[in-house]
Amino acid sequence: MEMYREGYETYCLACENYGMESMNFYLYVKNLTVEQLNAFNQNTQVCDDYEV
């Protein structure tokens, strides 16, 4: 579940950057497809690799 939480944080930052309102965590996990969740999680992992 921690991976989804990290992906959700990335999603919230993206929404904030584009001036959009983000959905809550429950709706994020419930409504996004597995592919979308994996894409957010993969993006989070890539960002973590560069934050050395």
All heavy atoms as atom14 arrays in JSON, in Angstrom:
{
  "sequence": "MEMYREGYETYCLACENYGMESMNFYLYVKNLTVEQLNAFNQNTQVCDDYEV",
  "atom14_mask": [
    [1, 1, 1, 1, 1, 1, 1, 1, 0, 0, 0, 0, 0, 0],
    [1, 1, 1, 1, 1, 1, 1, 1, 1, 0, 0, 0, 0, 0],
    [1, 1, 1, 1, 1, 1, 1, 1, 0, 0, 0, 0, 0, 0],
    [1, 1, 1, 1, 1, 1, 1, 1, 1, 1, 1, 1, 0, 0],
    [1, 1, 1, 1, 1, 1, 1, 1, 1, 1, 1, 0, 0, 0],
    [1, 1, 1, 1, 1, 1, 1, 1, 1, 0, 0, 0, 0, 0],
    [1, 1, 1, 1, 0, 0, 0, 0, 0, 0, 0, 0, 0, 0],
    [1, 1, 1, 1, 1, 1, 1, 1, 1, 1, 1, 1, 0, 0],
    [1, 1, 1, 1, 1, 1, 1, 1, 1, 0, 0, 0, 0, 0],
    [1, 1, 1, 1, 1, 1, 1, 0, 0, 0, 0, 0, 0, 0],
    [1, 1, 1, 1, 1, 1, 1, 1, 1, 1, 1, 1, 0, 0],
    [1, 1, 1, 1, 1, 1, 0, 0, 0, 0, 0, 0, 0, 0],
    [1, 1, 1, 1, 1, 1, 1, 1, 0, 0, 0, 0, 0, 0],
    [1, 1, 1, 1, 1, 0, 0, 0, 0, 0, 0, 0, 0, 0],
    [1, 1, 1, 1, 1, 1, 0, 0, 0, 0, 0, 0, 0, 0],
    [1, 1, 1, 1, 1, 1, 1, 1, 1, 0, 0, 0, 0, 0],
    [1, 1, 1, 1, 1, 1, 1, 1, 0, 0, 0, 0, 0, 0],
    [1, 1, 1, 1, 1, 1, 1, 1, 1, 1, 1, 1, 0, 0],
    [1, 1, 1, 1, 0, 0, 0, 0, 0, 0, 0, 0, 0, 0],
    [1, 1, 1, 1, 1, 1, 1, 1, 0, 0, 0, 0, 0, 0],
    [1, 1, 1, 1, 1, 1, 1, 1, 1, 0, 0, 0, 0, 0],
    [1, 1, 1, 1, 1, 1, 0, 0, 0, 0, 0, 0, 0, 0],
    [1, 1, 1, 1, 1, 1, 1, 1, 0, 0, 0, 0, 0, 0],
    [1, 1, 1, 1, 1, 1, 1, 1, 0, 0, 0, 0, 0, 0],
    [1, 1, 1, 1, 1, 1, 1, 1, 1, 1, 1, 0, 0, 0],
    [1, 1, 1, 1, 1, 1, 1, 1, 1, 1, 1, 1, 0, 0],
    [1, 1, 1, 1, 1, 1, 1, 1, 0, 0, 0, 0, 0, 0],
    [1, 1, 1, 1, 1, 1, 1, 1, 1, 1, 1, 1, 0, 0],
    [1, 1, 1, 1, 1, 1, 1, 0, 0, 0, 0, 0, 0, 0],
    [1, 1, 1, 1, 1, 1, 1, 1, 1, 0, 0, 0, 0, 0],
    [1, 1, 1, 1, 1, 1, 1, 1, 0, 0, 0, 0, 0, 0],
    [1, 1, 1, 1, 1, 1, 1, 1, 0, 0, 0, 0, 0, 0],
    [1, 1, 1, 1, 1, 1, 1, 0, 0, 0, 0, 0, 0, 0],
    [1, 1, 1, 1, 1, 1, 1, 0, 0, 0, 0, 0, 0, 0],
    [1, 1, 1, 1, 1, 1, 1, 1, 1, 0, 0, 0, 0, 0],
    [1, 1, 1, 1, 1, 1, 1, 1, 1, 0, 0, 0, 0, 0],
    [1, 1, 1, 1, 1, 1, 1, 1, 0, 0, 0, 0, 0, 0],
    [1, 1, 1, 1, 1, 1, 1, 1, 0, 0, 0, 0, 0, 0],
    [1, 1, 1, 1, 1, 0, 0, 0, 0, 0, 0, 0, 0, 0],
    [1, 1, 1, 1, 1, 1, 1, 1, 1, 1, 1, 0, 0, 0],
    [1, 1, 1, 1, 1, 1, 1, 1, 0, 0, 0, 0, 0, 0],
    [1, 1, 1, 1, 1, 1, 1, 1, 1, 0, 0, 0, 0, 0],
    [1, 1, 1, 1, 1, 1, 1, 1, 0, 0, 0, 0, 0, 0],
    [1, 1, 1, 1, 1, 1, 1, 0, 0, 0, 0, 0, 0, 0],
    [1, 1, 1, 1, 1, 1, 1, 1, 1, 0, 0, 0, 0, 0],
    [1, 1, 1, 1, 1, 1, 1, 0, 0, 0, 0, 0, 0, 0],
    [1, 1, 1, 1, 1, 1, 0, 0, 0, 0, 0, 0, 0, 0],
    [1, 1, 1, 1, 1, 1, 1, 1, 0, 0, 0, 0, 0, 0],
    [1, 1, 1, 1, 1, 1, 1, 1, 0, 0, 0, 0, 0, 0],
    [1, 1, 1, 1, 1, 1, 1, 1, 1, 1, 1, 1, 0, 0],
    [1, 1, 1, 1, 1, 1, 1, 1, 1, 0, 0, 0, 0, 0],
    [1, 1, 1, 1, 1, 1, 1, 0, 0, 0, 0, 0, 0, 0]
  ],
  "atom14_positions": [
    [[0.83, -1.19, 0.0], [0.0, 0.0, 0.0], [0.87, 1.26, 0.0], [0.45, 2.3, -0.47], [-0.93, -0.04, 1.21], [-1.96, 1.06, 1.21], [-3.03, 1.12, -0.24], [-4.37, 0.11, 0.25], [0.0, 0.0, 0.0], [0.0, 0.0, 0.0], [0.0, 0.0, 0.0], [0.0, 0.0, 0.0], [0.0, 0.0, 0.0], [0.0, 0.0, 0.0]],
    [[2.08, 1.13, 0.52], [2.98, 2.29, 0.56], [3.29, 2.8, -0.84], [3.39, 4.0, -1.08], [4.28, 1.93, 1.29], [5.26, 3.07, 1.41], [4.73, 4.23, 2.24], [3.9, 4.01, 3.14], [5.15, 5.37, 1.96], [0.0, 0.0, 0.0], [0.0, 0.0, 0.0], [0.0, 0.0, 0.0], [0.0, 0.0, 0.0], [0.0, 0.0, 0.0]],
    [[3.4, 1.87, -1.81], [3.66, 2.29, -3.2], [2.51, 3.14, -3.72], [2.73, 4.12, -4.42], [3.87, 1.08, -4.1], [5.17, 0.35, -3.87], [5.49, -1.07, -4.95], [4.09, -1.2, -6.0], [0.0, 0.0, 0.0], [0.0, 0.0, 0.0], [0.0, 0.0, 0.0], [0.0, 0.0, 0.0], [0.0, 0.0, 0.0], [0.0, 0.0, 0.0]],
    [[1.29, 2.77, -3.39], [0.13, 3.54, -3.85], [0.12, 4.91, -3.19], [-0.24, 5.9, -3.8], [-1.17, 2.82, -3.55], [-1.39, 1.58, -4.4], [-2.21, 0.56, -3.96], [-0.78, 1.43, -5.65], [-2.42, -0.57, -4.74], [-0.98, 0.32, -6.42], [-1.8, -0.68, -5.96], [-2.0, -1.78, -6.73], [0.0, 0.0, 0.0], [0.0, 0.0, 0.0]],
    [[0.53, 4.98, -1.94], [0.58, 6.26, -1.23], [1.6, 7.18, -1.88], [1.35, 8.36, -2.09], [0.92, 6.02, 0.25], [1.01, 7.27, 1.08], [-0.28, 8.02, 1.21], [-1.29, 7.29, 1.93], [-2.5, 7.76, 2.17], [-2.84, 8.97, 1.77], [-3.39, 7.03, 2.8], [0.0, 0.0, 0.0], [0.0, 0.0, 0.0], [0.0, 0.0, 0.0]],
    [[2.76, 6.64, -2.26], [3.78, 7.44, -2.94], [3.28, 7.9, -4.31], [3.51, 9.05, -4.7], [5.07, 6.65, -3.07], [5.77, 6.4, -1.75], [6.95, 5.46, -1.87], [7.29, 5.03, -3.0], [7.54, 5.15, -0.82], [0.0, 0.0, 0.0], [0.0, 0.0, 0.0], [0.0, 0.0, 0.0], [0.0, 0.0, 0.0], [0.0, 0.0, 0.0]],
    [[2.61, 7.02, -5.01], [2.02, 7.39, -6.29], [0.97, 8.47, -6.14], [0.87, 9.39, -6.95], [0.0, 0.0, 0.0], [0.0, 0.0, 0.0], [0.0, 0.0, 0.0], [0.0, 0.0, 0.0], [0.0, 0.0, 0.0], [0.0, 0.0, 0.0], [0.0, 0.0, 0.0], [0.0, 0.0, 0.0], [0.0, 0.0, 0.0], [0.0, 0.0, 0.0]],
    [[0.2, 8.37, -5.06], [-0.84, 9.37, -4.79], [-0.2, 10.74, -4.53], [-0.7, 11.75, -5.0], [-1.68, 8.93, -3.59], [-2.73, 9.94, -3.18], [-3.83, 10.16, -3.99], [-2.6, 10.67, -2.0], [-4.8, 11.1, -3.63], [-3.57, 11.59, -1.64], [-4.67, 11.8, -2.46], [-5.61, 12.71, -2.09], [0.0, 0.0, 0.0], [0.0, 0.0, 0.0]],
    [[0.89, 10.76, -3.81], [1.58, 12.02, -3.56], [2.08, 12.64, -4.86], [1.99, 13.86, -5.06], [2.73, 11.8, -2.58], [2.25, 11.47, -1.18], [3.36, 11.07, -0.24], [4.55, 11.19, -0.6], [3.03, 10.62, 0.88], [0.0, 0.0, 0.0], [0.0, 0.0, 0.0], [0.0, 0.0, 0.0], [0.0, 0.0, 0.0], [0.0, 0.0, 0.0]],
    [[2.59, 11.81, -5.77], [3.02, 12.3, -7.09], [1.83, 12.86, -7.85], [1.92, 13.92, -8.47], [3.68, 11.15, -7.89], [4.79, 10.66, -7.16], [4.14, 11.63, -9.25], [0.0, 0.0, 0.0], [0.0, 0.0, 0.0], [0.0, 0.0, 0.0], [0.0, 0.0, 0.0], [0.0, 0.0, 0.0], [0.0, 0.0, 0.0], [0.0, 0.0, 0.0]],
    [[0.72, 12.16, -7.81], [-0.51, 12.6, -8.46], [-0.96, 13.95, -7.9], [-1.3, 14.87, -8.65], [-1.6, 11.53, -8.26], [-3.0, 12.04, -8.4], [-3.53, 12.31, -9.65], [-3.8, 12.25, -7.28], [-4.84, 12.79, -9.79], [-5.09, 12.71, -7.4], [-5.61, 12.98, -8.65], [-6.88, 13.45, -8.78], [0.0, 0.0, 0.0], [0.0, 0.0, 0.0]],
    [[-0.94, 14.11, -6.57], [-1.35, 15.37, -5.95], [-0.45, 16.52, -6.37], [-0.93, 17.62, -6.64], [-1.36, 15.23, -4.43], [-2.73, 14.22, -3.81], [0.0, 0.0, 0.0], [0.0, 0.0, 0.0], [0.0, 0.0, 0.0], [0.0, 0.0, 0.0], [0.0, 0.0, 0.0], [0.0, 0.0, 0.0], [0.0, 0.0, 0.0], [0.0, 0.0, 0.0]],
    [[0.85, 16.27, -6.44], [1.78, 17.31, -6.89], [1.5, 17.71, -8.34], [1.55, 18.89, -8.69], [3.22, 16.83, -6.74], [3.75, 16.76, -5.31], [5.13, 16.12, -5.29], [3.77, 18.13, -4.67], [0.0, 0.0, 0.0], [0.0, 0.0, 0.0], [0.0, 0.0, 0.0], [0.0, 0.0, 0.0], [0.0, 0.0, 0.0], [0.0, 0.0, 0.0]],
    [[1.23, 16.72, -9.19], [0.91, 17.01, -10.59], [-0.37, 17.84, -10.68], [-0.43, 18.81, -11.44], [0.77, 15.71, -11.38], [0.0, 0.0, 0.0], [0.0, 0.0, 0.0], [0.0, 0.0, 0.0], [0.0, 0.0, 0.0], [0.0, 0.0, 0.0], [0.0, 0.0, 0.0], [0.0, 0.0, 0.0], [0.0, 0.0, 0.0], [0.0, 0.0, 0.0]],
    [[-1.38, 17.48, -9.92], [-2.63, 18.26, -9.91], [-2.36, 19.68, -9.46], [-2.87, 20.64, -10.07], [-3.66, 17.6, -9.0], [-4.37, 16.09, -9.66], [0.0, 0.0, 0.0], [0.0, 0.0, 0.0], [0.0, 0.0, 0.0], [0.0, 0.0, 0.0], [0.0, 0.0, 0.0], [0.0, 0.0, 0.0], [0.0, 0.0, 0.0], [0.0, 0.0, 0.0]],
    [[-1.57, 19.83, -8.41], [-1.25, 21.16, -7.9], [-0.51, 21.99, -8.95], [-0.8, 23.16, -9.14], [-0.4, 21.02, -6.64], [-0.12, 22.32, -5.94], [0.67, 22.1, -4.66], [0.3, 21.2, -3.88], [1.66, 22.83, -4.47], [0.0, 0.0, 0.0], [0.0, 0.0, 0.0], [0.0, 0.0, 0.0], [0.0, 0.0, 0.0], [0.0, 0.0, 0.0]],
    [[0.43, 21.37, -9.65], [1.21, 22.07, -10.68], [0.33, 22.57, -11.82], [0.64, 23.58, -12.44], [2.31, 21.19, -11.22], [3.43, 20.99, -10.24], [3.61, 21.78, -9.32], [4.18, 19.92, -10.39], [0.0, 0.0, 0.0], [0.0, 0.0, 0.0], [0.0, 0.0, 0.0], [0.0, 0.0, 0.0], [0.0, 0.0, 0.0], [0.0, 0.0, 0.0]],
    [[-0.75, 21.84, -12.11], [-1.64, 22.22, -13.21], [-2.89, 22.95, -12.73], [-3.8, 23.21, -13.5], [-2.03, 20.99, -14.02], [-0.89, 20.46, -14.86], [-0.13, 19.38, -14.44], [-0.55, 21.07, -16.06], [0.93, 18.91, -15.19], [0.5, 20.61, -16.83], [1.24, 19.53, -16.38], [2.29, 19.07, -17.13], [0.0, 0.0, 0.0], [0.0, 0.0, 0.0]],
    [[-2.93, 23.27, -11.44], [-4.07, 24.02, -10.9], [-5.36, 23.22, -10.84], [-6.44, 23.78, -10.91], [0.0, 0.0, 0.0], [0.0, 0.0, 0.0], [0.0, 0.0, 0.0], [0.0, 0.0, 0.0], [0.0, 0.0, 0.0], [0.0, 0.0, 0.0], [0.0, 0.0, 0.0], [0.0, 0.0, 0.0], [0.0, 0.0, 0.0], [0.0, 0.0, 0.0]],
    [[-5.23, 21.92, -10.71], [-6.4, 21.05, -10.66], [-6.62, 20.57, -9.23], [-5.67, 20.44, -8.45], [-6.19, 19.83, -11.56], [-6.0, 20.17, -13.02], [-5.48, 18.76, -14.02], [-6.73, 17.57, -13.67], [0.0, 0.0, 0.0], [0.0, 0.0, 0.0], [0.0, 0.0, 0.0], [0.0, 0.0, 0.0], [0.0, 0.0, 0.0], [0.0, 0.0, 0.0]],
    [[-7.87, 20.27, -8.91], [-8.17, 19.71, -7.6], [-7.97, 18.2, -7.66], [-8.44, 17.53, -8.59], [-9.61, 20.03, -7.22], [-9.96, 19.59, -5.83], [-11.36, 20.03, -5.43], [-11.87, 20.99, -6.01], [-11.92, 19.38, -4.53], [0.0, 0.0, 0.0], [0.0, 0.0, 0.0], [0.0, 0.0, 0.0], [0.0, 0.0, 0.0], [0.0, 0.0, 0.0]],
    [[-7.27, 17.64, -6.69], [-7.04, 16.2, -6.68], [-8.16, 15.49, -5.92], [-8.82, 16.07, -5.07], [-5.69, 15.89, -6.03], [-5.66, 16.35, -4.71], [0.0, 0.0, 0.0], [0.0, 0.0, 0.0], [0.0, 0.0, 0.0], [0.0, 0.0, 0.0], [0.0, 0.0, 0.0], [0.0, 0.0, 0.0], [0.0, 0.0, 0.0], [0.0, 0.0, 0.0]],
    [[-8.36, 14.23, -6.26], [-9.34, 13.42, -5.54], [-8.69, 12.86, -4.28], [-7.46, 12.86, -4.17], [-9.87, 12.3, -6.43], [-8.83, 11.3, -6.89], [-9.5, 10.03, -7.96], [-9.16, 10.73, -9.55], [0.0, 0.0, 0.0], [0.0, 0.0, 0.0], [0.0, 0.0, 0.0], [0.0, 0.0, 0.0], [0.0, 0.0, 0.0], [0.0, 0.0, 0.0]],
    [[-9.49, 12.38, -3.34], [-8.92, 11.81, -2.13], [-8.3, 10.45, -2.44], [-8.49, 9.88, -3.51], [-9.94, 11.74, -1.0], [-11.07, 10.78, -1.26], [-10.89, 9.7, -1.82], [-12.27, 11.16, -0.86], [0.0, 0.0, 0.0], [0.0, 0.0, 0.0], [0.0, 0.0, 0.0], [0.0, 0.0, 0.0], [0.0, 0.0, 0.0], [0.0, 0.0, 0.0]],
    [[-7.52, 9.94, -1.5], [-6.75, 8.71, -1.71], [-7.66, 7.52, -2.05], [-7.36, 6.73, -2.94], [-5.9, 8.4, -0.47], [-5.07, 7.17, -0.62], [-3.96, 7.16, -1.45], [-5.38, 6.02, 0.07], [-3.18, 6.03, -1.59], [-4.61, 4.87, -0.05], [-3.5, 4.88, -0.88], [0.0, 0.0, 0.0], [0.0, 0.0, 0.0], [0.0, 0.0, 0.0]],
    [[-8.77, 7.41, -1.35], [-9.69, 6.3, -1.6], [-10.17, 6.3, -3.06], [-10.14, 5.28, -3.73], [-10.89, 6.37, -0.65], [-11.96, 5.35, -0.98], [-11.79, 4.02, -0.64], [-13.11, 5.72, -1.66], [-12.75, 3.07, -0.96], [-14.08, 4.79, -1.98], [-13.9, 3.47, -1.63], [-14.84, 2.54, -1.95], [0.0, 0.0, 0.0], [0.0, 0.0, 0.0]],
    [[-10.6, 7.45, -3.53], [-11.06, 7.54, -4.92], [-9.92, 7.32, -5.91], [-10.12, 6.74, -6.97], [-11.73, 8.89, -5.17], [-13.07, 9.1, -4.48], [-13.56, 10.52, -4.72], [-14.1, 8.09, -4.97], [0.0, 0.0, 0.0], [0.0, 0.0, 0.0], [0.0, 0.0, 0.0], [0.0, 0.0, 0.0], [0.0, 0.0, 0.0], [0.0, 0.0, 0.0]],
    [[-8.73, 7.8, -5.56], [-7.55, 7.6, -6.4], [-7.32, 6.1, -6.64], [-7.21, 5.65, -7.78], [-6.33, 8.24, -5.72], [-5.0, 7.88, -6.3], [-4.54, 8.48, -7.46], [-4.18, 6.94, -5.69], [-3.3, 8.16, -7.99], [-2.95, 6.62, -6.21], [-2.52, 7.23, -7.36], [-1.29, 6.91, -7.87], [0.0, 0.0, 0.0], [0.0, 0.0, 0.0]],
    [[-7.29, 5.34, -5.58], [-7.02, 3.9, -5.69], [-8.2, 3.19, -6.35], [-8.03, 2.3, -7.18], [-6.7, 3.29, -4.31], [-6.61, 1.78, -4.38], [-5.41, 3.87, -3.77], [0.0, 0.0, 0.0], [0.0, 0.0, 0.0], [0.0, 0.0, 0.0], [0.0, 0.0, 0.0], [0.0, 0.0, 0.0], [0.0, 0.0, 0.0], [0.0, 0.0, 0.0]],
    [[-9.41, 3.59, -6.01], [-10.62, 2.91, -6.52], [-10.84, 3.16, -8.0], [-11.25, 2.25, -8.73], [-11.83, 3.38, -5.72], [-13.11, 2.67, -6.08], [-14.21, 3.16, -5.16], [-15.49, 2.45, -5.26], [-16.23, 2.25, -6.35], [0.0, 0.0, 0.0], [0.0, 0.0, 0.0], [0.0, 0.0, 0.0], [0.0, 0.0, 0.0], [0.0, 0.0, 0.0]],
    [[-10.58, 4.37, -8.49], [-10.96, 4.73, -9.84], [-9.87, 4.61, -10.9], [-10.18, 4.56, -12.08], [-11.51, 6.16, -9.86], [-12.84, 6.25, -9.16], [-13.7, 5.41, -9.36], [-13.01, 7.25, -8.34], [0.0, 0.0, 0.0], [0.0, 0.0, 0.0], [0.0, 0.0, 0.0], [0.0, 0.0, 0.0], [0.0, 0.0, 0.0], [0.0, 0.0, 0.0]],
    [[-8.63, 4.59, -10.51], [-7.58, 4.47, -11.5], [-7.36, 3.01, -11.89], [-7.57, 2.1, -11.09], [-6.27, 5.07, -10.98], [-6.29, 6.57, -10.75], [-4.94, 7.04, -10.22], [-6.63, 7.33, -12.01], [0.0, 0.0, 0.0], [0.0, 0.0, 0.0], [0.0, 0.0, 0.0], [0.0, 0.0, 0.0], [0.0, 0.0, 0.0], [0.0, 0.0, 0.0]],
    [[-6.94, 2.81, -13.11], [-6.67, 1.45, -13.57], [-5.34, 0.98, -13.0], [-4.53, 1.77, -12.52], [-6.59, 1.4, -15.11], [-5.46, 2.17, -15.53], [-7.87, 1.92, -15.75], [0.0, 0.0, 0.0], [0.0, 0.0, 0.0], [0.0, 0.0, 0.0], [0.0, 0.0, 0.0], [0.0, 0.0, 0.0], [0.0, 0.0, 0.0], [0.0, 0.0, 0.0]],
    [[-5.11, -0.31, -13.08], [-3.85, -0.88, -12.61], [-2.69, -0.26, -13.39], [-1.65, 0.05, -12.82], [-3.86, -2.42, -12.77], [-2.49, -3.01, -12.47], [-4.91, -3.04, -11.86], [0.0, 0.0, 0.0], [0.0, 0.0, 0.0], [0.0, 0.0, 0.0], [0.0, 0.0, 0.0], [0.0, 0.0, 0.0], [0.0, 0.0, 0.0], [0.0, 0.0, 0.0]],
    [[-2.87, -0.04, -14.69], [-1.82, 0.56, -15.5], [-1.5, 1.98, -15.03], [-0.34, 2.37, -14.96], [-2.21, 0.59, -16.99], [-2.29, -0.78, -17.64], [-3.6, -1.51, -17.37], [-4.57, -0.89, -16.88], [-3.64, -2.71, -17.64], [0.0, 0.0, 0.0], [0.0, 0.0, 0.0], [0.0, 0.0, 0.0], [0.0, 0.0, 0.0], [0.0, 0.0, 0.0]],
    [[-2.53, 2.74, -14.69], [-2.31, 4.1, -14.2], [-1.61, 4.09, -12.84], [-0.68, 4.86, -12.6], [-3.64, 4.85, -14.1], [-4.23, 5.2, -15.45], [-5.64, 5.72, -15.31], [-6.45, 5.19, -14.57], [-5.94, 6.78, -16.06], [0.0, 0.0, 0.0], [0.0, 0.0, 0.0], [0.0, 0.0, 0.0], [0.0, 0.0, 0.0], [0.0, 0.0, 0.0]],
    [[-2.04, 3.21, -11.95], [-1.4, 3.11, -10.64], [0.07, 2.73, -10.8], [0.95, 3.31, -10.16], [-2.12, 2.08, -9.77], [-3.51, 2.47, -9.28], [-4.2, 1.27, -8.66], [-3.43, 3.61, -8.3], [0.0, 0.0, 0.0], [0.0, 0.0, 0.0], [0.0, 0.0, 0.0], [0.0, 0.0, 0.0], [0.0, 0.0, 0.0], [0.0, 0.0, 0.0]],
    [[0.34, 1.76, -11.67], [1.72, 1.34, -11.88], [2.56, 2.45, -12.49], [3.73, 2.6, -12.16], [1.78, 0.09, -12.76], [1.27, -1.14, -12.04], [1.29, -1.2, -10.81], [0.82, -2.13, -12.79], [0.0, 0.0, 0.0], [0.0, 0.0, 0.0], [0.0, 0.0, 0.0], [0.0, 0.0, 0.0], [0.0, 0.0, 0.0], [0.0, 0.0, 0.0]],
    [[1.99, 3.24, -13.39], [2.72, 4.35, -14.0], [3.08, 5.39, -12.95], [4.22, 5.88, -12.93], [1.89, 4.98, -15.11], [0.0, 0.0, 0.0], [0.0, 0.0, 0.0], [0.0, 0.0, 0.0], [0.0, 0.0, 0.0], [0.0, 0.0, 0.0], [0.0, 0.0, 0.0], [0.0, 0.0, 0.0], [0.0, 0.0, 0.0], [0.0, 0.0, 0.0]],
    [[2.16, 5.75, -12.07], [2.47, 6.69, -11.01], [3.54, 6.13, -10.09], [4.47, 6.83, -9.68], [1.23, 7.05, -10.18], [0.37, 8.1, -10.81], [-0.91, 7.8, -11.24], [0.83, 9.39, -10.97], [-1.72, 8.77, -11.81], [0.04, 10.38, -11.55], [-1.23, 10.05, -11.97], [0.0, 0.0, 0.0], [0.0, 0.0, 0.0], [0.0, 0.0, 0.0]],
    [[3.43, 4.84, -9.75], [4.41, 4.22, -8.86], [5.79, 4.16, -9.51], [6.8, 4.39, -8.87], [3.94, 2.84, -8.44], [2.74, 2.9, -7.53], [2.53, 3.89, -6.84], [1.94, 1.86, -7.54], [0.0, 0.0, 0.0], [0.0, 0.0, 0.0], [0.0, 0.0, 0.0], [0.0, 0.0, 0.0], [0.0, 0.0, 0.0], [0.0, 0.0, 0.0]],
    [[5.83, 3.85, -10.8], [7.09, 3.78, -11.5], [7.73, 5.17, -11.56], [8.93, 5.32, -11.37], [6.89, 3.23, -12.91], [8.2, 2.99, -13.63], [7.97, 2.29, -14.96], [6.86, 2.23, -15.48], [9.03, 1.75, -15.51], [0.0, 0.0, 0.0], [0.0, 0.0, 0.0], [0.0, 0.0, 0.0], [0.0, 0.0, 0.0], [0.0, 0.0, 0.0]],
    [[6.94, 6.19, -11.81], [7.44, 7.56, -11.83], [8.01, 7.94, -10.47], [9.05, 8.59, -10.38], [6.33, 8.53, -12.22], [6.82, 9.95, -12.3], [7.87, 10.21, -12.87], [6.08, 10.86, -11.73], [0.0, 0.0, 0.0], [0.0, 0.0, 0.0], [0.0, 0.0, 0.0], [0.0, 0.0, 0.0], [0.0, 0.0, 0.0], [0.0, 0.0, 0.0]],
    [[7.36, 7.52, -9.41], [7.83, 7.81, -8.06], [9.18, 7.15, -7.83], [10.09, 7.75, -7.28], [6.81, 7.33, -7.02], [5.58, 8.0, -7.25], [7.28, 7.61, -5.61], [0.0, 0.0, 0.0], [0.0, 0.0, 0.0], [0.0, 0.0, 0.0], [0.0, 0.0, 0.0], [0.0, 0.0, 0.0], [0.0, 0.0, 0.0], [0.0, 0.0, 0.0]],
    [[9.35, 5.92, -8.27], [10.61, 5.21, -8.09], [11.72, 5.87, -8.88], [12.84, 6.02, -8.4], [10.46, 3.75, -8.51], [9.59, 2.95, -7.57], [9.28, 1.56, -8.08], [9.64, 1.2, -9.2], [8.62, 0.77, -7.28], [0.0, 0.0, 0.0], [0.0, 0.0, 0.0], [0.0, 0.0, 0.0], [0.0, 0.0, 0.0], [0.0, 0.0, 0.0]],
    [[11.45, 6.31, -10.1], [12.45, 6.98, -10.93], [12.88, 8.28, -10.26], [14.07, 8.59, -10.18], [11.91, 7.24, -12.35], [12.83, 8.17, -13.12], [11.73, 5.92, -13.09], [0.0, 0.0, 0.0], [0.0, 0.0, 0.0], [0.0, 0.0, 0.0], [0.0, 0.0, 0.0], [0.0, 0.0, 0.0], [0.0, 0.0, 0.0], [0.0, 0.0, 0.0]],
    [[11.94, 9.04, -9.74], [12.25, 10.29, -9.06], [13.1, 10.03, -7.83], [14.03, 10.77, -7.53], [10.98, 11.04, -8.66], [10.07, 11.7, -10.05], [0.0, 0.0, 0.0], [0.0, 0.0, 0.0], [0.0, 0.0, 0.0], [0.0, 0.0, 0.0], [0.0, 0.0, 0.0], [0.0, 0.0, 0.0], [0.0, 0.0, 0.0], [0.0, 0.0, 0.0]],
    [[12.81, 8.98, -7.08], [13.59, 8.65, -5.88], [15.02, 8.28, -6.24], [15.94, 8.58, -5.49], [12.94, 7.5, -5.11], [11.66, 7.92, -4.41], [11.43, 9.12, -4.27], [10.89, 7.02, -4.01], [0.0, 0.0, 0.0], [0.0, 0.0, 0.0], [0.0, 0.0, 0.0], [0.0, 0.0, 0.0], [0.0, 0.0, 0.0], [0.0, 0.0, 0.0]],
    [[15.22, 7.65, -7.39], [16.57, 7.24, -7.8], [17.45, 8.46, -8.06], [18.66, 8.4, -7.88], [16.51, 6.38, -9.06], [15.92, 5.01, -8.79], [15.83, 4.62, -7.61], [15.53, 4.33, -9.78], [0.0, 0.0, 0.0], [0.0, 0.0, 0.0], [0.0, 0.0, 0.0], [0.0, 0.0, 0.0], [0.0, 0.0, 0.0], [0.0, 0.0, 0.0]],
    [[16.87, 9.57, -8.47], [17.65, 10.77, -8.81], [17.83, 11.72, -7.64], [18.51, 12.71, -7.77], [17.0, 11.5, -9.98], [17.14, 10.74, -11.28], [16.03, 10.15, -11.87], [18.36, 10.6, -11.89], [16.15, 9.44, -13.06], [18.5, 9.89, -13.08], [17.38, 9.32, -13.65], [17.52, 8.62, -14.81], [0.0, 0.0, 0.0], [0.0, 0.0, 0.0]],
    [[17.21, 11.45, -6.51], [17.28, 12.36, -5.37], [18.44, 12.02, -4.44], [18.32, 12.1, -3.24], [15.97, 12.33, -4.59], [14.82, 12.97, -5.32], [13.55, 12.96, -4.49], [13.63, 12.63, -3.3], [12.5, 13.3, -5.05], [0.0, 0.0, 0.0], [0.0, 0.0, 0.0], [0.0, 0.0, 0.0], [0.0, 0.0, 0.0], [0.0, 0.0, 0.0]],
    [[19.57, 11.66, -4.94], [20.7, 11.26, -4.11], [21.42, 12.42, -3.55], [21.49, 13.5, -3.84], [21.67, 10.38, -4.92], [22.89, 10.03, -4.1], [20.95, 9.14, -5.38], [0.0, 0.0, 0.0], [0.0, 0.0, 0.0], [0.0, 0.0, 0.0], [0.0, 0.0, 0.0], [0.0, 0.0, 0.0], [0.0, 0.0, 0.0], [0.0, 0.0, 0.0]]
  ]
}
